[in-house]
Amino acid sequence: MRATNIRRTILDILERAQPYALPESQLVVELNGALRPAVGAAEFDQEILFLQTRRYITTVPDPLDDQLVKWAITEAGLTMLRQ
């Protein structure tokens, strides 16, 4: 149940950020503001991998900082939210 809540919350946050991609650090801050207890790094990485593997989210390169990880929701992720 917690994994499902984390995944849905990540998708909700990224949907609200559209049309922009969110830096990973901002995504973590917003996720931990929405869920209690806070999501740990290993838990976050596991759920990000789950969503990315299913192509619900994707990374977006930053044109000025190739070290910055940004996330965006995909069409598949939007479809999943509407179900």
Sequence and secondary structure as in RCSB ss.txt:
>XXXX:A:sequence
MRATNIRRTILDILERAQPYALPESQLVVELNGALRPAVGAAEFDQEILFLQTRRYITTVPDPLDDQLVKWAITE
AGLTMLRQ
>XXXX:A:secstr
 HHHHHHHHHHHHHHHHTTS EEHHHHHHHHHHHSSS   HHHHHHHHHHHHHTTSEEEE  SS TT  EEEE H
HHHHHHH 
